[in-house]
Amino acid sequence: MAYSEEQGGVPCGFIRQNSGNSISLDFEPNTEYWFVEQLEERYKCAFCRSVLHNPHQTGCGHRFCQHCILSLRELNAVPLCPVDKEVIRSQEVFKDNCCKREVLNLYVYCKNAPGCNAKIILGRYQDHLQQCLFQAVQCSNENCQEQVLRKDLKEHLSAHCRFREEKCLYCKKDVVVINLQYHEENLCPEYPVSCPNKCSQIIPRTEVDEHLAVCPEAEQDCPFKHYGCTVKDKRGILQEHEHSALRDHMLLVLEKNFQLEEQISDLYKSLEQKESKIQQLAETVKKFEKEFKQFAQLFGKNGSFLSNIQVRNGLFTHSQDLAFNWQSRFFLQLLKWR
């Protein structure tokens, strides 16, 4: 029994752990382990034949993994021991802590051998894998799905991972390596690009517009376009054109000036005519103002008399007609001089 083995002393090769350490020891079941020494039968589950995980012992003296003993109970209403066909009674089953400590202290080789030559007790196997330099681990960079050996992780992160960040050589901004080429060719403001006019200069992307304003290969109109020159060529050639066509340009300028002088002369004549019409109109207005003033004075003196005449024979209506005729003459005269 397990109790007698524990009380009888520590078996040969068994590293005794205190209760605090034994609680933290464990290993993954349903996994193949490479034991340093051949696994003894007493450390094998009587049901799954793998190394015992959380061993339980039955009344007939056989040991089972905890999950295996539970499976036997679920499979049969009356569970039987697969070794001797004895009925497994739940009250006779107990957790075999002594065997568990022995199993957890069995030495195994690291699964990453021969790269890793470590020998570890089974209970510390998972802890070892968390530190083993030859264990495959996931890259910590976002979106990277690669797995590399832990010993190579640092180099992978710094030199090989496509999702690591590096500074752009031109704008010094941190960019994910997989996007670096696109960043340089399309986004980086300091990336050197060729002149769109295919001149020999290489310039930063942000200075392209500034360069085009002085690029000798840029096409532009002759500065004398507004005077009638139709030449359009590269900036460098236009400078030669300005020198060679100086006489033609001067003739264009003279012709343009002559046209402008004629236009100015016509405008002066038109202005003189309008000023004359304005003067005549002003004199006509003064004349009608004088007549209107006289008429108003006359109408004021004889207002009551005209009112009586209107009552008697309708002569006031005649005076209204006179006023209307005067107003009509005034507006007709205005229209005449427009």
GUPAZA-947339 format. One line per 3 residues: number of its first residue (from 0); their letters; for each residue y, z, x of N, C-alpha, C, O. Coordinates in steps of 0.2 Angstrom, whole numbers, plus 5000, padded with zeros to 4 digits. Atoms other than C-alpha are relative to their C-alpha. Layout:
N
NUM> A> Y/Z/X/Y/Z/X/Y/Z/X/Y/Z/X; ...
This chain:
338
0> MAY> 4994/5000/5004/5000/5000/5000/5006/5000/5004/5006/5002/5010; 4994/5001/4996/5018/4997/5005/5002/5007/5002/5005/5008/5008; 4997/4993/4998/5022/5016/5005/4997/5003/5006/5000/5006/5010
3> SEE> 5004/4998/4994/5008/5020/5017/5003/4997/5006/5003/5000/5012; 4998/5003/4994/5014/5007/5029/5007/5003/5002/5009/5003/5008; 4994/4997/4998/5032/5014/5028/5000/5007/5003/5003/5008/5008
6> QGG> 5000/4993/4997/5027/5032/5031/4996/5000/5006/4997/5005/5010; 5004/5000/4994/5014/5027/5044/5004/4998/5006/5001/4999/5012; 4997/5002/4994/5027/5021/5056/5002/4992/5000/5001/4989/4995
9> VPC> 4997/5007/4999/5036/5004/5061/4995/4996/5003/4992/4997/5008; 5005/5004/4997/5024/4990/5063/5003/4997/5007/5009/4996/5008; 4998/5003/4994/5024/4981/5080/5005/4994/4999/5003/4989/4994
12> GFI> 4995/5005/5001/5039/4969/5081/5004/5000/4994/5008/4996/4993; 4996/4999/5006/5047/4976/5066/5007/5004/5002/5006/5009/5005; 4994/4997/4998/5066/4980/5068/5002/5003/4994/5004/5000/4989
15> RQN> 4998/4996/5005/5070/4994/5057/5008/5000/4998/5012/5000/5003; 4993/5000/5002/5087/4992/5047/5001/5006/4996/4997/5009/4992; 4999/4995/5005/5096/5006/5039/5002/4998/4993/5002/4992/4992
18> SGN> 4999/5002/5007/5099/5006/5021/5006/4996/4998/5006/4992/4994; 4993/5004/5001/5117/5000/5022/4999/4993/5002/5001/4988/4998; 5001/5007/4998/5112/4984/5032/4995/4997/4996/4996/4991/4994
21> SIS> 5005/5003/5004/5096/4981/5022/5003/4997/4993/5000/4992/4991; 4998/5003/5007/5106/4979/5006/5004/4993/5001/5003/4989/4996; 4997/5006/4999/5116/4965/5014/4996/4994/5002/4998/4988/5002
24> LDF> 5005/5005/4998/5101/4956/5020/4997/4996/4994/4995/4999/4989; 5003/5004/5005/5094/4941/5010/4999/4993/5003/5002/4992/5008; 5001/5007/4998/5089/4923/5011/4999/4996/4994/4997/4999/4989
27> EPN> 5000/5004/5006/5088/4908/5000/4992/4999/4999/4989/4996/5003; 5007/5002/5001/5071/4906/4991/4999/4993/4999/5004/4989/4999; 5002/5007/5001/5062/4889/4988/5003/4996/5006/5005/4990/5005
30> TEY> 4998/5004/4994/5067/4884/5006/4995/5001/5005/4992/5006/5006; 5005/4999/4994/5056/4880/5021/5003/5003/5006/5009/5001/5008; 4998/4996/4994/5058/4891/5036/4995/4999/5006/4989/4999/5004
33> WFV> 5004/5001/4994/5052/4888/5053/5000/5007/5004/5004/5009/5008; 5001/4994/4997/5045/4905/5059/4998/5000/5007/4995/4995/5009; 5002/5000/4993/5044/4910/5077/4993/5001/5001/4990/4998/5005
36> EQL> 5007/4999/5000/5027/4917/5074/4997/4998/4994/5001/4998/4988; 5003/5002/5007/5015/4911/5061/5000/5005/4995/4999/5011/4996; 4999/4995/5006/5018/4919/5044/4993/5003/4998/4989/4999/4996
39> EER> 5006/4996/5002/5005/4932/5040/4999/4999/4992/5004/4998/4989; 5002/5000/5007/4996/4931/5023/5003/5005/4996/5005/5004/4990; 4997/4994/5004/5003/4948/5018/5007/4999/4998/5010/5002/4994
42> YKC> 4993/5002/5002/5020/4940/5018/5001/4994/4996/5007/4991/4995; 5000/5005/5004/5016/4926/5007/4999/5002/4993/4995/5006/4991; 5000/4998/5007/5018/4926/4988/4993/4997/4998/4991/4992/5000
45> AFC> 5006/5002/5002/5001/4925/4980/5000/4995/4994/4995/4992/4993; 4999/5005/5005/5008/4913/4967/5002/4993/5003/4999/4988/5002; 4997/5006/4997/5019/4901/4976/4999/4998/5007/5000/4993/5010
48> RSV> 5002/5001/4994/5012/4903/4993/5006/5000/5005/5005/4998/5011; 4994/5000/4995/5030/4904/5001/5001/5007/5002/4998/5012/5000; 4999/4994/4998/5037/4918/5010/5003/5004/4995/5007/5002/4990
51> LHN> 4998/4996/5005/5040/4933/4999/5008/5001/4999/5011/5003/5004; 4993/4999/5001/5057/4934/4991/5001/5006/4995/4998/5005/4989; 5000/4995/5005/5061/4951/4983/4993/5002/4998/4992/5002/4992
54> PHQ> 5007/4999/5002/5042/4956/4984/4999/5005/4995/5002/5011/4995; 5002/4995/5004/5034/4965/4970/4992/5000/5001/4989/4995/5001; 5007/4999/4999/5016/4972/4971/4997/5003/4993/5000/5007/4990
57> TGC> 5003/4999/5006/5004/4973/4957/4995/5006/5001/4994/5008/5006; 5005/4995/4999/4991/4986/4953/4994/4998/5004/4990/5003/5007; 5006/5003/4996/4977/4975/4961/5002/4999/5007/4998/4997/5011
60> GHR> 4998/5000/4993/4987/4976/4977/5003/4993/5003/5004/4992/5009; 4997/5006/4998/4994/4958/4978/5007/5000/4999/5010/5003/4995; 4992/5000/5000/5012/4954/4981/5002/4993/4998/4999/4988/4999
63> FCQ> 4997/5006/5003/5023/4941/4972/5007/5000/5001/5010/5006/5001; 4992/5000/5000/5041/4935/4973/5002/5003/4993/4998/5002/4988; 4998/4997/5007/5051/4943/4959/5000/4995/4995/4998/4996/4989
66> HCI> 5000/5006/5005/5054/4926/4951/4993/4998/4998/4992/4995/4992; 5007/5003/5001/5035/4922/4952/4997/5005/4995/4994/5003/4990; 5003/4996/5005/5030/4938/4943/5003/5000/4993/4999/5001/4988
69> LSL> 4997/5001/5007/5042/4935/4929/4997/4994/4997/4996/4993/4991; 5003/5007/5002/5035/4917/4928/4993/5001/4997/4992/4999/4992; 5007/4999/5002/5017/4924/4926/5001/5003/4993/4997/5002/4989
72> REL> 5000/4997/5006/5023/4935/4912/5002/4995/4994/5000/4996/4989; 4998/5004/5005/5032/4921/4903/4995/4994/4998/4994/4992/4993; 5005/5005/5001/5017/4909/4905/4994/5002/4995/4991/4998/4992
75> NAV> 5006/4998/5004/5004/4920/4897/5002/5007/4997/5006/5011/4999; 4999/4993/5004/5004/4934/4884/4997/5005/5004/5000/5011/5004; 5003/4995/4996/4992/4943/4895/5000/4997/5007/4995/4994/5009
78> PLC> 5000/5003/4994/4997/4939/4913/4994/5002/5004/4992/5008/5004; 5006/4998/4995/4982/4938/4926/5002/4998/5007/5006/4993/5008; 4999/5001/4993/4983/4939/4944/4996/4994/5002/4990/4993/5001
81> PVD> 5003/5007/4998/4979/4921/4951/4995/5001/5006/4991/4997/5007; 5005/4999/4994/4969/4929/4966/4993/5003/4997/4988/5000/4999; 5006/4997/5002/4957/4941/4957/4999/5000/4992/4994/5003/4990
84> KEV> 5000/5001/5007/4960/4937/4939/5001/5007/4996/4999/5008/4990; 4998/4994/5003/4965/4955/4936/5006/5000/4995/5011/4996/4997; 4995/5000/5005/4976/4959/4921/5006/5003/5004/5005/5009/5007
87> IRS> 4994/4997/4996/4994/4962/4928/5004/5004/4994/5006/5002/4989; 4996/4995/5005/5001/4978/4919/5007/5001/5003/5007/5003/5008; 4994/4999/4998/5019/4980/4919/5002/5007/5003/5006/5007/5008
90> QEV> 4999/4994/4997/5018/4998/4922/4997/5001/5007/4999/5006/5010; 5003/4999/4993/5008/4996/4938/5004/4995/5005/5002/4996/5011; 4997/5004/4995/5020/4983/4946/5006/5004/5002/5010/5007/4998
93> FKD> 4994/4996/4997/5033/4990/4958/5003/4996/5005/5000/4991/5008; 4997/5004/4995/5046/4983/4969/4998/5003/5007/4999/5009/5009; 5003/4998/4994/5039/4983/4987/5006/5000/5005/5007/4994/5009
96> NCC> 4994/5000/4996/5055/4988/4997/4998/5000/5008/5001/4997/5012; 5002/5000/4993/5045/4991/5013/4998/4993/5002/5000/4991/5008; 5002/5007/4998/5037/4973/5013/5007/4996/5000/5007/4992/5005
99> KRE> 4993/5004/5000/5055/4967/5009/5003/5000/5007/5006/4996/5009; 4997/4999/4993/5062/4975/5025/4996/4996/5005/4999/4993/5010; 5004/5003/4995/5048/4968/5035/5001/4992/5000/5002/4989/5005
102> VLN> 4999/5007/5001/5050/4950/5028/5007/4998/5003/5008/4993/5006; 4993/5001/4998/5069/4951/5031/5001/5000/5007/5006/4997/5010; 4999/5000/4993/5066/4955/5049/4996/4996/5004/4995/4996/5010
105> LYV> 5004/5005/4996/5054/4941/5053/5005/4995/5003/5010/4993/5000; 4995/5005/4996/5062/4929/5066/4998/4993/4998/4992/4991/4997; 5000/5007/5001/5065/4911/5062/5004/4996/5004/5009/4999/5007
108> YCK> 4995/5005/4996/5072/4896/5071/5005/4997/4995/5004/4997/4989; 4995/5003/5004/5088/4889/5065/4998/4993/4998/4994/4989/5002; 5003/5007/5003/5085/4873/5054/5004/4994/5004/5002/4989/5004
111> NAP> 4996/5005/4996/5098/4864/5066/4997/4999/5007/5000/4996/5011; 5003/5002/4993/5086/4864/5081/4998/4993/5000/4997/4990/4995; 5000/4997/4994/5084/4857/5093/5007/5001/5003/5009/5004/5008
114> GCN> 4993/4999/4998/5103/4856/5094/5002/5008/5001/5005/5010/5006; 4999/4993/5000/5104/4875/5090/4993/5003/5002/4988/5002/4998; 5006/4997/4998/5091/4885/5099/4999/5008/4998/4996/5012/5001
117> AKI> 5000/4993/5002/5095/4902/5090/4994/5002/4996/4991/4998/4993; 5006/4996/5003/5081/4914/5084/5004/5005/4996/5007/5010/4999; 4997/4995/5004/5087/4924/5069/4995/5003/4995/4991/5000/4993
120> ILG> 5004/4997/5006/5080/4937/5057/5001/4996/4994/5007/4994/4992; 4999/5004/5007/5077/4929/5040/5005/5003/4996/5009/4999/4993; 4995/4997/5004/5089/4941/5032/5007/4998/5002/5012/4999/4998
123> RYQ> 4994/5002/4998/5103/4935/5043/5001/4992/5001/5005/4990/5004; 5000/5007/4999/5099/4917/5042/5006/4996/4997/5009/4992/5000; 4994/5003/5004/5113/4912/5029/5006/5002/5004/5011/4998/5005
126> DHL> 4994/4998/4996/5125/4922/5040/5001/4996/5006/5006/4994/5008; 5000/5004/4994/5120/4912/5055/5002/4993/4998/5006/4990/5002; 4998/5006/5002/5122/4896/5046/5008/4999/4999/5011/4994/5000
129> QQC> 4993/5000/5001/5140/4901/5042/5004/4999/5006/5010/4998/5006; 4996/5000/4993/5144/4901/5061/4996/4995/5004/4999/4993/5009; 5004/5004/4995/5131/4889/5068/5004/4994/5001/5006/4990/4997
132> LFQ> 4996/5006/4998/5140/4875/5078/4997/4994/4998/5000/4989/4998; 5003/5006/5002/5127/4863/5073/4998/4999/4992/4995/4994/4990; 5000/5000/5007/5128/4866/5054/5005/4994/4998/5011/4994/5000
135> AVQ> 4996/5005/5003/5135/4851/5044/5005/5003/4995/5002/5007/4991; 4995/4997/5005/5151/4856/5035/5005/4995/4998/5005/4989/5001; 4996/5004/5003/5163/4848/5024/5007/5000/5003/5010/5005/5005
138> CSN> 4993/5001/4997/5180/4841/5031/5005/5004/4995/5004/5003/4989; 4995/4996/5004/5194/4853/5025/5006/4996/4998/5010/4998/4994; 4995/5004/5002/5206/4838/5023/4999/4998/4993/4994/4996/4991
141> ENC> 5000/5002/5007/5210/4834/5005/4998/4993/4999/5000/4989/5003; 5003/5007/5002/5200/4818/4998/4995/4998/5006/4992/4993/5005; 5005/5002/4995/5189/4818/5014/4994/5002/4998/4993/5008/4997
144> QEQ> 5007/4998/5002/5171/4818/5009/4995/5000/5006/4989/5001/5005; 5004/5000/4994/5164/4817/5027/4997/5007/5001/5001/5012/5001; 5003/4994/4998/5152/4830/5033/4999/4999/5008/4996/4994/5010
147> VLR> 5001/5000/4993/5152/4834/5052/4998/5007/5002/4998/5012/4999; 5003/4993/4997/5144/4847/5063/5006/5004/5002/5012/5002/5003; 4994/4995/5000/5155/4863/5064/5003/4999/5007/5009/5000/5008
150> KDL> 4997/5001/4993/5157/4860/5083/5004/4994/5001/5008/4994/5005; 4996/5006/5000/5164/4843/5080/5006/5000/4995/5010/4995/4995; 4995/4999/5005/5176/4849/5066/5007/4999/5002/5011/4995/5000
153> KEH> 4993/5000/4997/5191/4852/5076/5002/4993/5003/5008/4991/5001; 4999/5007/4997/5190/4835/5085/5001/4995/4994/5005/4991/4994; 5000/5004/5006/5187/4827/5068/5007/5000/4997/5010/4995/4995
156> LSA> 4994/4999/5004/5202/4835/5060/5006/4997/5004/5011/4995/5001; 4995/5002/4996/5213/4831/5075/5001/4992/5002/5006/4990/5003; 5001/5007/4997/5207/4813/5080/4997/4995/4996/4998/4989/4996
159> HCR> 5004/5005/5003/5195/4805/5068/5001/5000/4992/5000/4994/4989; 5000/5000/5007/5198/4810/5050/5006/4995/4997/5011/4996/5000; 4995/5005/5003/5207/4796/5040/5005/5004/4996/5010/5001/4994
162> FRE> 4995/4997/5004/5215/4809/5029/5004/5006/5003/5007/5010/5000; 4996/4996/4996/5223/4819/5043/5007/4998/5000/5009/4992/4998; 4993/5002/5000/5242/4819/5044/5002/4999/5007/5001/5003/5012
165> EKC> 4997/5002/4993/5251/4811/5059/5007/4998/4999/5009/4996/4993; 4993/5002/5001/5270/4809/5062/5000/4992/5001/4997/4989/5006; 4998/5007/4999/5276/4791/5060/5004/4999/5007/5008/5003/5008
168> LYC> 4997/5001/4994/5281/4785/5077/5007/4998/4999/5011/4999/5004; 4993/5002/5001/5297/4778/5070/5005/5005/4996/5010/5006/4999; 4996/4996/5003/5304/4789/5057/4998/5008/5000/5002/5012/4998
171> KKD> 5003/4993/4999/5294/4805/5062/4998/5004/4994/4998/5010/4994; 5002/4997/5007/5289/4809/5044/4992/5001/5001/4989/4996/5003; 5007/4999/5000/5271/4816/5042/4997/4996/4994/4999/4996/4989
174> VVV> 5003/5005/5005/5260/4803/5034/4993/5001/5001/4990/5001/5006; 5008/5000/4999/5241/4803/5030/4998/4994/5003/5001/4988/5002; 5002/5005/4996/5233/4792/5042/4998/4993/4996/5000/4988/4998
177> INL> 5002/5005/5004/5225/4781/5029/5005/4996/4997/5005/4990/4995; 4994/5003/5003/5242/4777/5022/5005/4998/5005/5010/4995/5004; 4995/5001/4995/5251/4775/5039/5002/4993/5001/5008/4991/5001
180> QYH> 4998/5007/5000/5250/4756/5040/5004/4998/4995/5009/4994/4996; 4996/5002/5006/5256/4754/5023/5007/5003/5000/5012/4999/4999; 4994/4997/4999/5270/4766/5026/5005/4997/5005/5010/4995/5004
183> EEN> 4996/5004/4995/5276/4757/5042/5002/4993/4998/5008/4991/4999; 4998/5007/5001/5275/4740/5035/5004/4999/4993/5007/4994/4992; 4997/5000/5006/5283/4744/5018/5005/5005/4998/5010/5004/4995
186> LCP> 4996/4994/5002/5292/4761/5017/5004/5002/5006/5010/5005/5005; 4997/4996/4994/5297/4767/5035/5007/4997/5001/5007/4991/5002; 4993/5002/4999/5316/4765/5036/5002/4998/5007/5006/4994/5009
189> EYP> 4999/5002/4993/5315/4764/5055/4995/4995/5003/4996/4994/5009; 5005/5005/4997/5301/4752/5057/5003/4994/5002/5007/4991/4999; 4996/5006/4997/5306/4737/5068/4997/4994/4997/4991/4993/4996
192> VSC> 5002/5006/5003/5305/4721/5059/5004/4994/5003/5009/4995/5006; 4997/5006/4998/5309/4703/5063/5006/4998/4995/5006/4999/4989; 4995/5003/5004/5325/4695/5057/4998/4995/4995/4994/4991/4997
195> PNK> 5002/5005/5005/5323/4686/5040/5002/4993/5002/4998/4988/4999; 4998/5007/4998/5332/4671/5048/4996/4998/5006/4998/4992/5008; 5004/5002/4994/5319/4671/5062/5004/4999/5006/5003/4994/5010
198> CSQ> 4997/5000/4993/5331/4674/5076/4996/5004/5004/4991/5007/5002; 5004/4997/4995/5325/4682/5092/5000/5008/4999/4997/5011/5003; 4999/4993/5000/5331/4700/5087/4995/5004/4996/4993/5001/4991
201> IIP> 5005/4996/5003/5319/4714/5082/5005/5006/4998/5008/5009/5002; 4995/4995/5002/5329/4727/5071/4996/5005/4996/4992/5003/4992; 5003/4995/5005/5325/4743/5061/5001/4998/4993/5006/4994/4992
204> RTE> 5000/5002/5007/5322/4740/5043/5007/5001/4996/5010/4997/4993; 4994/4998/5004/5338/4749/5037/5006/4996/5003/5011/4997/5000; 4994/5004/4998/5349/4738/5048/5000/4993/4999/5004/4989/5002
207> VDE> 5001/5007/5001/5343/4722/5042/5007/4997/4997/5009/4991/4999; 4994/5003/5003/5358/4719/5030/5006/5000/5005/5010/4995/5005; 4995/5000/4995/5370/4724/5044/5000/4994/5005/5004/4991/5007
210> HLA> 5001/5005/4995/5362/4712/5056/5001/4993/4997/5004/4988/5000; 5000/5007/5003/5362/4697/5043/5008/4998/5000/5010/4993/5000; 4993/5002/5000/5381/4699/5043/5003/4997/5006/5008/4994/5006
213> VCP> 4998/5003/4993/5382/4694/5061/4995/4995/5003/4996/4992/5008; 5005/5004/4997/5366/4684/5063/5002/4993/5001/5004/4990/4997; 4998/5007/4998/5369/4667/5072/4995/4995/4996/4997/4990/4995
216> EAE> 5005/5004/5003/5354/4660/5062/5001/5000/4992/4998/4996/4989; 4999/4999/5007/5361/4665/5045/5005/4994/4998/5009/4992/5001; 4996/5006/5003/5368/4650/5034/5006/5003/4996/5005/5008/4993
219> QDC> 4994/4998/5004/5385/4651/5027/5005/4994/4999/5004/4989/5003; 4995/5005/5002/5399/4640/5020/5005/5000/5006/5007/5005/5009; 4994/5001/4996/5413/4633/5031/5006/5005/4998/5007/5005/4992
222> PFK> 4994/4996/5002/5428/4645/5031/5005/4996/4996/5009/4999/4993; 4995/5004/5003/5438/4630/5025/4997/4997/4993/5000/4992/4991; 5003/5002/5007/5427/4628/5009/5005/5000/4995/5005/4995/4991
225> HYG> 4995/5000/5005/5442/4633/4998/5005/4994/5001/5009/4993/4996; 4995/5005/4999/5452/4619/5005/4996/4993/5000/5000/4988/5000; 5004/5006/5001/5438/4606/5002/4995/4998/5005/4991/4993/5004
228> CTV> 5006/5002/4995/5426/4606/5017/4993/5002/4997/4993/5008/4994; 5007/4999/5003/5408/4605/5011/4995/5002/5005/4989/5002/5003; 5005/4999/4995/5399/4609/5027/4997/5007/4999/5001/5012/4998
231> KDK> 5004/4994/5001/5386/4623/5026/4995/5000/5006/4990/4996/5005; 5005/5000/4994/5376/4628/5042/4999/5007/5002/5002/5011/5000; 5001/4993/4997/5370/4642/5053/5007/5002/5003/5011/4998/5005
234> RGI> 4993/4997/4997/5384/4654/5059/5001/4997/5007/5007/4995/5008; 4999/5003/4993/5382/4648/5077/5002/4993/5000/5007/4991/5004; 4998/5007/5000/5384/4630/5073/5006/4999/4997/5010/4994/4998
237> LQE> 4994/5000/5004/5398/4633/5061/5006/5001/5005/5011/4998/5004; 4995/4998/4995/5408/4640/5076/5002/4993/5003/5008/4992/5005; 4999/5006/4997/5406/4623/5084/5004/4995/4996/5008/4991/4997
240> HEH> 4997/5004/5005/5410/4614/5068/5008/5001/4999/5012/4997/4999; 4993/4998/5000/5427/4624/5067/5004/4996/5005/5010/4994/5004; 4996/5002/4994/5432/4618/5084/5000/4992/5000/5006/4989/5001
243> SAL> 5001/5007/5000/5426/4600/5082/5004/4997/4994/5006/4991/4994; 4997/5003/5006/5433/4597/5064/5007/5003/4999/5010/5004/4993; 4994/4996/5000/5450/4606/5068/5005/4995/4996/5009/4997/4992
246> RDH> 4996/5005/5003/5460/4590/5063/4999/4999/4993/5004/4999/4989; 5002/5001/5007/5451/4587/5047/5002/5006/4996/5004/5005/4990; 4998/4994/5004/5453/4605/5042/5008/5001/4999/5010/5003/4994
249> MLL> 4993/5000/5001/5472/4604/5045/5002/4995/4995/5007/4997/4991; 4998/5005/5005/5473/4588/5035/4998/5003/4993/5002/5002/4988; 5002/4997/5006/5464/4597/5021/5005/5006/4998/5007/5006/4992
252> VLE> 4995/4995/5002/5476/4612/5022/5006/4997/4998/5009/4999/4993; 4994/5003/5001/5491/4601/5022/5000/4997/4993/5004/4997/4989; 5001/5003/5007/5484/4591/5006/5000/5006/4995/5003/5005/4990
255> KNF> 5000/4994/5005/5481/4608/4998/5007/5003/4999/5009/5005/4993; 4993/4997/5000/5499/4614/5002/5004/4995/4996/5008/4997/4992; 4996/5005/5004/5506/4598/4995/4999/5000/4993/5003/5000/4989
258> QLE> 5002/4999/5007/5496/4600/4979/5004/5007/4997/5006/5007/4991; 4998/4994/5002/5502/4618/4978/5008/4999/4999/5011/5002/4994; 4992/5001/5000/5521/4613/4981/5001/4996/4993/5006/4997/4990
261> EQI> 4999/5004/5006/5519/4600/4967/4999/5004/4994/5003/5004/4989; 5001/4996/5006/5512/4613/4955/5006/5005/4999/5008/5007/4994; 4995/4995/5000/5526/4625/4960/5006/4997/4997/5010/5000/4993
264> SDL> 4994/5003/5002/5539/4612/4957/5000/4999/4992/5005/4999/4989; 5001/5001/5008/5532/4608/4939/5001/5007/4997/5004/5007/4991; 4999/4993/5003/5532/4627/4936/5008/5001/4999/5010/5004/4994
267> YKS> 4993/4998/5000/5550/4628/4941/5004/4996/4994/5008/4998/4990; 4997/5004/5005/5555/4613/4929/4998/5003/4993/5003/5003/4989; 5002/4997/5006/5545/4621/4915/5004/5006/4998/5006/5007/4993
270> LEQ> 4996/4994/5001/5554/4637/4918/5007/4999/4998/5010/5002/4994; 4993/5002/5001/5571/4629/4918/5001/4998/4992/5006/5000/4989; 5000/5002/5007/5567/4621/4901/5000/5005/4995/5003/5006/4990
273> KES> 5000/4994/5005/5562/4637/4893/5006/5004/5001/5008/5007/4995; 4994/4996/4999/5577/4646/4900/5005/4997/4996/5009/5000/4992; 4995/5003/5004/5588/4633/4892/4999/5001/4992/5004/5002/4989
276> KIQ> 5002/4999/5007/5579/4634/4875/5001/5007/4998/5004/5009/4993; 4999/4993/5002/5580/4653/4876/5008/5001/4999/5010/5005/4995; 4993/4999/5001/5599/4652/4879/5003/4997/4993/5007/5000/4990
279> QLA> 4998/5003/5007/5601/4640/4864/4998/5004/4994/5002/5005/4990; 5002/4996/5006/5591/4651/4853/5004/5007/5000/5006/5009/4994; 4996/4994/5000/5601/4666/4859/5007/4999/4996/5009/5003/4993
282> ETV> 4994/5002/5003/5617/4657/4854/5000/4999/4992/5004/5001/4988; 5001/5000/5007/5610/4653/4837/4999/5006/4996/5002/5007/4991; 5001/4993/5003/5605/4671/4834/5007/5003/4999/5008/5006/4994
285> KKF> 4993/4997/5000/5623/4676/4838/5004/4997/4994/5007/5001/4990; 4996/5004/5005/5630/4663/4826/4997/5003/4993/5002/5005/4989; 5003/4998/5007/5618/4669/4811/5002/5007/4999/5003/5010/4994
288> EKE> 4998/4993/5001/5622/4687/4815/5007/5001/4998/5009/5005/4993; 4993/5000/5002/5640/4684/4813/5001/4998/4993/5005/5001/4989; 4999/5002/5007/5638/4674/4797/4997/5006/4995/4999/5007/4990
291> FKQ> 5003/4995/5003/5626/4688/4791/5005/5006/4999/5005/5009/4993; 4996/4995/5000/5639/4701/4795/5006/4999/4995/5008/5003/4991; 4995/5002/5005/5653/4692/4785/4997/5000/4993/5000/5003/4988
294> FAQ> 5003/5000/5007/5641/4690/4770/4999/5007/4998/5000/5008/4992; 5001/4993/5002/5637/4708/4770/5007/5004/4998/5007/5007/4994; 4993/4997/5002/5656/4713/4770/5002/4997/4994/5004/5001/4989
297> LFG> 4998/5003/5006/5659/4701/4756/4996/5003/4994/4999/5005/4989; 5005/4997/5005/5644/4708/4746/5002/5007/4999/5001/5009/4993; 4998/4993/5001/5650/4726/4749/5006/5000/4996/5007/5005/4992
300> KNG> 4994/4999/5004/5667/4723/4742/5000/4998/4993/5003/5001/4988; 5001/5003/5006/5662/4713/4727/4993/5002/4996/4991/4998/4992; 5006/4998/5002/5646/4722/4723/5000/5001/4992/4996/4999/4989
303> SFL> 5000/4998/5007/5651/4730/4706/5002/4994/4996/4999/4993/4990; 4998/5005/5004/5660/4714/4701/4994/4995/4999/4993/4992/4993; 5006/5005/5001/5644/4703/4704/4995/5003/4995/4992/4999/4992
306> SNI> 5005/4997/5004/5634/4716/4695/5002/4998/4992/4998/4997/4988; 4998/5002/5007/5645/4713/4679/4999/4993/4998/4997/4991/4993; 5001/5007/5002/5644/4695/4681/4993/4998/4999/4991/4994/4995
309> QVR> 5007/5001/5001/5625/4696/4682/4998/5001/4993/4994/4998/4990; 5001/4998/5007/5625/4705/4665/5003/4995/4996/4999/4993/4990; 4996/5005/5005/5637/4692/4657/4997/4993/5001/4995/4991/4996
312> NGL> 5002/5007/5000/5631/4676/4664/4995/4998/5005/4994/4992/5006; 5005/5001/4995/5618/4678/4677/5002/4997/5007/4998/4994/5010; 4997/5003/4993/5629/4673/4692/4997/5004/5006/4997/5001/5011
315> FTH> 5003/4996/4995/5621/4687/4702/4993/4997/5003/4992/4997/5009; 5006/5004/4998/5605/4677/4702/5002/4995/5005/4998/4993/5010; 4997/5005/4995/5616/4664/4711/5001/5002/5007/5000/4999/5012
318> SQD> 4998/4997/4994/5621/4676/4724/4993/5001/5004/4993/5001/5010; 5007/4999/4996/5602/4680/4728/4998/4993/5003/4995/4993/5008; 5002/5006/4997/5599/4662/4730/5003/4998/5006/5000/4995/5011
321> LAF> 4996/5002/4994/5613/4660/4742/4997/5004/5006/4996/5002/5012; 5003/4996/4995/5605/4675/4752/4993/4997/5003/4992/4997/5009; 5007/5003/4998/5588/4667/4752/5001/4994/5004/4997/4992/5009
324> NWQ> 4999/5006/4996/5595/4650/4758/5002/5002/5007/5000/4998/5011; 4998/4998/4993/5603/4659/4772/4995/5002/5005/4994/5000/5010; 5006/4998/4997/5587/4667/4777/4996/4994/5002/4993/4994/5008
327> SRF> 5004/5006/4999/5578/4651/4776/5003/4996/5006/4999/4993/5010; 4997/5004/4995/5590/4642/4787/4999/5004/5007/4998/5000/5012; 5001/4996/4994/5589/4656/4800/4993/4999/5003/4992/4997/5009
330> FLQ> 5006/5000/4998/5570/4655/4801/4998/4993/5002/4994/4991/5007; 5001/5007/4998/5570/4636/4801/5003/4998/5007/5000/4994/5011; 4997/5001/4993/5581/4636/4816/4996/5003/5005/4996/5000/5011
333> LLK> 5004/4997/4995/5570/4648/4825/4994/4996/5001/4992/4995/5007; 5006/5004/4999/5555/4637/4822/5002/4993/5004/4998/4991/5007; 4998/5006/4997/5565/4622/4828/5000/5001/5007/4999/4996/5011
336> WR> 4999/4998/4993/5568/4630/4845/4994/5002/5003/4994/5003/5009; 5006/4997/4997/5551/4636/4848/4996/4994/5004/4991/4995/5007
